[in-house]
Amino acid sequence: MGSHQSSFIKPTLANISINAYNRDRRHRSYSKSITTCCSPSKIRRQCNKNLLDDDHKKFIIPKEFPVDQLYDIYMQKHALDDLAFSIEFQSIPDFEELPCTSATRAIVASKNRFLNILPIDTTRVILNLLNDDPSTDYINGNYISGYKCSNKFIATQGPKSDTCEDFWRMIWELKLKSIVMLTNIIEGVSRMVNIIIF
């Protein structure tokens, strides 16, 4: 990997930035124009409507930026009571709009930990069929694109006692090299993960 490749960050979601931390005259006038054309109350109204008009679109951070700008961009988004983070969060598409028909089949419904967190049909992980059983191709998992390639990562639910075998089969079939757990083993009074670690 060359130094050019590692020195840029490419966000995957649209970013709205409000520059409240200024260091030179050019940025001060930029900040002033934001305040006059996009007051915080106006942005909040637009945010609540899930709309971004042309005034807001001009403050979208470029898709790529040098890594040394990451802190400044974070501070810009953190300004005004995290307003820019709130706008960005509101811009995330609702996952329920995407079809999850494979996950709602009666023969695999018990493999889902939650009824509202299902893999999307177009990006779901498909396991090899075992003994022509149509339920054996299913695991509650989706591929996630990386910075430079599609299907770089997989996000799955924590394995249940009846899906632990599917989890390890997925790792074996896809020759996965790393596992990162992003949940607590126990949340509240419920055990979220039933898995044997070797």
N, C-alpha and C positions, 0 to 999 in steps of 0.2 A: 504494500500500500504506500503510495507516494505521499509526500507531505501536503500536497494540494488536496488530496482526497480526505485526509484526516483533519484538515483545518477548517472545514465547513460543516455546518449543521443544516439539515433540511427538515423543517417541521412538516408533519403530515396533516395538520389541520390548519384552517385559515386563522391568521393571527391579526388582531386589531391592537394597535399600540397607541398610547397617549403619552406624549413626552413631557413628563413633569420634572425630570432631572436634566437640567440644561448646563452645558459647559461653555458654550460660545454664543456669539450674537446670532448666528444663523439658526441655531436651535431655539433661541428665545423667540425669534419671530415665527418660527414654525409652531412653537407651542401656543403662541398668541392666536395664530390662525385656527388652531384646533379649538381653542376656547371660544372663539367667536362663531365659527361655523358649526361646531359640534359640542354644545355645552353638555356637561354630565347628565343633566335631566333629559336632554334630547336623546342622548345615547341610551339612557335607561329605558325611555319610552320605546325606542326602536328595538332594543334588546328584548323587551317584553313582548313585542309583536313578532319576534324572530325574523326581523327584516333588517337589511343593511342597505341604506340608500347610497348614492354616489359620493356624498360627503364622507361617509364612513369608509368606503372602499379605498379611498386614497391613502388611508392610514394602515393598510394591510402591510405587514412586514414581508419583505421579499422571501421567495421560497428558499433561497440559500443566503447565508450570511456568514462572515468570518466568525470562528469560534470565540475570538477575543471580544466580540460584541454581545455575547450571550448574557453576561452580567447586566449590561446596560439595558438590554431588551427585557430581561426579567424585572429590573427596577421600574422600567416604563409600565409594564403590565401590572406591577404591584401598586402603582400610584393610584390615587383617588379611590382608596378603599377596595383595591383589587377589581376595579370596574372592567378593565380590559380582559382579565381572566374570566370574569362573569360573561362578557360578550362572547368570548371564544367558546366557553362551555355551552352557551345557548346555541351556538352555530353547529354543534355536533348533531348529525342526523339521528333521528330516532330509529333504533335498531329494529323495532317492531314492524316497520314498514317493509322490511326485507323478508322474503319467504323462508320459512323454516319447516317446510312440510315433511322432510325426512325425519326430523326430530319429534314430530307429533304423531308418528305412526304408532298404533296401539302396541305393536310388538317391541318397541324400543322405549316407550314412555317411562317405564320404571328405571331406565338408565340415567334419566335426568334428575339431578339433585333439586332443581327449582323449575317450576313451570314457565317462568318468565325469562330464563337465561338459557337460550337454545342456540345451537350452531346454525349459521346461515347456509342455505342450500348450496350457493355458488362457491363458497370457500370452506366447506366442512371437510374434515379429515375423513377419508373413506378407507376402512380397513379391508383386507382380503376376506372374502367369504369363506366360512368354514362349513363343510358338509352341505353346501347349497342352502344354508339357513340365512334368510334375508335379514335377520336381526344382528348377525355377527359382523356386518360391515360398518356398524354404527358405534361411534364414540362421541361424547359431547365435547367436540373440539373444532376449532377453526384455524386455518392458516392465516398468518399475518405477514404482510409485505415488510421487507426491510428497506434500508436506505437505497441500496443499489439493485435489489432483486425481489421478485415476488416469492411468496411462500417461504420466507426466511425463518419465521418462527411459528410455533403452534401454541395456542392458548386453550387449555382444557379446564374442566371443573376438577376439583380434588376428587380422586377416585373414591367411589363408594365400595362397600364390601362386595357387591355383585358386579362392579365394573373394574376392579383392580386388575383382573386378568386382561381385560381389553386395554387398559392403560399400558401395561408392560408389553403387550403384543404390538401396540402402536410404536413404542420405543424400538422394539426389535425389528419390525417390518420396515420402518422408515430410517433405521440406523441413526437414531438421534444420539448426540454426544453429550448434551448438557440438559439438566433439569433445574429449573428455578421455581421455587415455591413462593407464591405471593399471597398466601393466606395464613391465618393462624391455624394451628392444629385444632384448637378448641375455641369456639366463638360463643360466648354466653354459656349455655349448658350443653350445646351440641358439639359433637366431635365432627369436624369438617373433613378430615382426611383419614382414610383407613388404608395404609400403605406400609409395606415392609421395605425398609431401606437396607441395602447391602453395603 
